[in-house]
């Protein structure tokens, strides 16, 4: 039995659980189009909750604010150059 199976089989874990944003993270790693440079990032604004039933069924939700993405890439360098007048 895995640790997760043991946790779900324990009746003491049944109930509603809330995600603690300050102790949680949603991270990603993706290769660019040509695979030259991987892009790593993190969403800094996440929230959610879940429930474990007495029979071990699990359901819940995680909300991620797309605007909170942080990659460390300076997006200003990709802005078009000002036009000469």
Backbone as JSON, one array per atom type, in Angstrom:
{
  "sequence": "XXXXXXXXXXXXXXXXXXXXXXXXXXXXXXXXXXXXXXXXXXXXXXXXXXXXXXXXXXXXXXXXXXXXXXXXXXXXXXXXXXXXX",
  "N": [[0.85, -1.18, 0.0], [0.61, 2.18, -0.89], [1.8, 5.38, 0.35], [-0.1, 7.34, -0.19], [-2.42, 5.81, -0.6], [-2.69, 4.76, 1.97], [-3.17, 7.1, 3.4], [-5.66, 7.92, 2.29], [-7.23, 5.79, 3.09], [-7.46, 6.1, 5.77], [-9.8, 6.96, 8.15], [-9.63, 9.28, 9.65], [-8.71, 11.29, 8.04], [-10.8, 12.16, 6.53], [-12.92, 14.76, 5.34], [-13.1, 18.35, 4.82], [-10.58, 20.05, 3.1], [-8.36, 22.79, 2.87], [-6.42, 24.62, 0.58], [-3.33, 26.04, 1.35], [-2.22, 29.03, 0.46], [0.3, 30.3, 0.95], [1.96, 28.19, 1.41], [1.93, 26.68, -0.8], [2.48, 25.86, -4.27], [2.35, 26.35, -7.81], [4.0, 25.15, -10.38], [5.87, 25.13, -13.5], [7.56, 23.64, -16.3], [8.8, 24.03, -19.47], [9.79, 23.26, -22.77], [11.1, 25.43, -25.26], [9.99, 26.39, -28.58], [12.0, 25.48, -30.38], [13.41, 23.93, -28.7], [15.66, 24.95, -27.52], [15.99, 26.49, -25.18], [14.84, 25.82, -22.0], [11.83, 26.9, -20.45], [11.11, 27.96, -17.31], [8.69, 28.37, -14.8], [6.37, 29.92, -12.48], [3.21, 30.13, -10.9], [2.04, 32.62, -8.87], [-0.28, 33.24, -7.5], [-2.47, 31.26, -6.15], [-5.22, 29.21, -5.17], [-7.54, 27.07, -3.42], [-9.56, 24.15, -2.66], [-10.52, 21.01, -1.21], [-12.07, 17.77, -0.78], [-12.21, 14.86, 1.18], [-13.92, 11.91, 1.27], [-15.57, 9.67, 3.61], [-15.36, 7.17, 2.48], [-13.08, 7.35, 1.03], [-13.13, 8.68, -1.39], [-12.09, 11.36, -3.49], [-12.3, 14.79, -4.2], [-12.09, 18.08, -5.63], [-10.92, 21.47, -6.13], [-8.66, 23.68, -7.84], [-7.65, 26.95, -8.08], [-6.06, 29.1, -10.31], [-4.5, 32.12, -10.89], [-3.96, 33.44, -13.94], [-2.62, 35.79, -14.56], [-0.69, 35.93, -12.64], [1.63, 34.68, -13.36], [5.1, 33.97, -13.32], [8.16, 34.06, -14.87], [10.71, 34.96, -15.01], [11.62, 35.99, -17.32], [12.41, 38.83, -19.15], [9.98, 40.66, -20.33], [9.82, 43.15, -21.5], [11.85, 43.46, -23.34], [10.87, 42.29, -25.58], [9.07, 43.99, -26.64], [7.86, 46.09, -29.29], [10.15, 48.26, -31.03], [10.29, 51.83, -30.58], [8.8, 53.9, -33.02], [10.4, 55.92, -35.45], [9.89, 59.41, -35.76]],
  "CA": [[0.0, 0.0, 0.0], [1.4, 3.4, -0.96], [1.5, 6.37, 1.38], [-1.36, 7.99, -0.56], [-3.5, 4.86, -0.31], [-2.83, 4.72, 3.43], [-3.8, 8.35, 3.8], [-7.06, 7.9, 1.88], [-7.94, 4.74, 3.81], [-7.57, 6.51, 7.18], [-11.01, 7.75, 8.33], [-9.32, 10.55, 10.3], [-8.42, 12.31, 7.02], [-12.04, 12.57, 5.86], [-13.34, 16.12, 5.64], [-12.77, 19.4, 3.86], [-9.21, 20.54, 3.19], [-8.14, 24.04, 2.14], [-5.07, 24.88, 0.11], [-2.7, 27.18, 2.01], [-1.46, 29.67, -0.62], [1.68, 30.61, 1.3], [2.74, 26.95, 1.48], [1.62, 25.92, -2.02], [2.96, 26.47, -5.5], [2.05, 25.71, -9.09], [5.19, 25.41, -11.2], [5.9, 24.45, -14.78], [8.79, 23.65, -17.08], [8.41, 23.77, -20.84], [10.81, 23.56, -23.76], [10.67, 26.38, -26.27], [9.66, 25.81, -29.88], [13.13, 24.76, -30.95], [14.04, 23.14, -27.66], [16.95, 25.52, -27.17], [16.02, 26.98, -23.81], [13.62, 25.52, -21.26], [11.22, 28.0, -19.72], [10.6, 27.56, -16.01], [7.86, 29.43, -14.24], [5.53, 29.65, -11.32], [2.05, 30.98, -10.66], [2.16, 33.04, -7.47], [-1.61, 33.4, -6.89], [-3.23, 30.01, -6.24], [-6.1, 28.91, -4.04], [-8.34, 25.9, -3.71], [-10.02, 23.31, -1.56], [-10.87, 19.65, -1.6], [-12.76, 16.98, 0.23], [-12.02, 13.41, 1.2], [-15.09, 11.31, 1.89], [-15.28, 8.56, 4.51], [-15.03, 6.0, 1.66], [-11.8, 7.58, 0.35], [-13.27, 9.41, -2.65], [-11.46, 12.66, -3.4], [-12.62, 15.77, -5.23], [-11.74, 19.44, -5.22], [-10.61, 22.43, -7.19], [-7.51, 24.56, -7.66], [-7.78, 28.16, -8.9], [-4.76, 29.7, -10.62], [-4.63, 33.39, -11.61], [-3.01, 33.44, -15.06], [-1.82, 37.02, -14.52], [0.35, 35.83, -11.61], [2.74, 33.87, -13.85], [6.42, 34.54, -13.23], [9.13, 33.21, -15.55], [12.04, 35.55, -14.97], [11.95, 36.51, -18.64], [12.12, 40.25, -19.26], [9.08, 40.82, -21.48], [10.0, 44.46, -22.13], [12.77, 43.37, -24.49], [10.12, 41.79, -26.74], [8.16, 45.04, -27.1], [8.38, 46.7, -30.53], [10.93, 49.48, -30.85], [9.52, 53.02, -30.92], [8.92, 54.33, -34.42], [10.99, 57.27, -35.66], [8.9, 60.38, -36.29]],
  "C": [[0.9, 1.24, 0.0], [1.0, 4.36, 0.15], [0.17, 7.08, 1.08], [-2.54, 7.08, -0.27], [-3.75, 4.76, 1.19], [-3.54, 5.96, 3.94], [-5.29, 8.35, 3.48], [-7.88, 6.86, 2.63], [-8.16, 5.1, 5.28], [-8.81, 7.39, 7.35], [-10.75, 9.11, 8.97], [-9.04, 11.66, 9.28], [-9.66, 12.79, 6.3], [-12.41, 13.99, 6.3], [-12.93, 17.08, 4.55], [-11.35, 19.91, 4.15], [-9.09, 21.81, 2.36], [-6.67, 24.17, 1.78], [-4.54, 26.11, 0.84], [-1.8, 27.87, 0.99], [0.0, 29.96, -0.29], [2.57, 29.37, 1.39], [2.54, 26.09, 0.24], [2.21, 26.63, -3.23], [2.5, 25.65, -6.7], [3.19, 26.12, -10.01], [5.11, 24.64, -12.51], [7.28, 24.56, -15.4], [8.41, 23.23, -18.49], [9.57, 24.1, -21.77], [10.24, 24.54, -24.78], [10.45, 25.66, -27.59], [10.8, 24.99, -30.45], [13.87, 23.92, -29.92], [15.38, 23.69, -27.19], [17.05, 25.89, -25.69], [14.73, 26.56, -23.11], [13.13, 26.76, -20.53], [10.63, 27.44, -18.43], [9.76, 28.71, -15.47], [7.04, 28.95, -13.07], [4.36, 30.62, -11.31], [2.06, 31.32, -9.18], [0.82, 33.22, -6.77], [-2.43, 32.13, -7.14], [-4.1, 29.87, -4.99], [-6.88, 27.66, -4.39], [-8.76, 25.17, -2.45], [-10.36, 21.94, -2.1], [-11.56, 18.93, -0.47], [-12.4, 15.52, 0.05], [-13.22, 12.83, 1.93], [-14.66, 10.15, 2.79], [-14.91, 7.29, 3.74], [-13.74, 6.19, 0.86], [-11.91, 8.26, -1.0], [-12.71, 10.82, -2.45], [-11.96, 13.55, -4.53], [-12.28, 17.15, -4.71], [-11.48, 20.32, -6.42], [-9.36, 23.21, -6.82], [-7.71, 25.73, -8.61], [-6.4, 28.78, -9.05], [-5.01, 30.99, -11.39], [-3.55, 33.43, -12.68], [-2.1, 34.66, -15.02], [-0.69, 36.94, -13.5], [1.56, 35.02, -12.07], [4.05, 34.66, -13.77], [7.4, 33.56, -13.87], [10.55, 33.73, -15.43], [12.48, 36.09, -16.31], [11.52, 37.97, -18.7], [11.28, 40.48, -20.51], [9.24, 42.16, -22.17], [10.92, 44.39, -23.34], [12.07, 42.85, -25.74], [9.13, 42.81, -27.26], [8.73, 45.65, -28.38], [9.16, 47.98, -30.2], [10.06, 50.69, -31.21], [9.8, 53.43, -32.37], [9.55, 55.72, -34.49], [9.91, 58.18, -36.23], [9.57, 61.46, -37.08]]
}
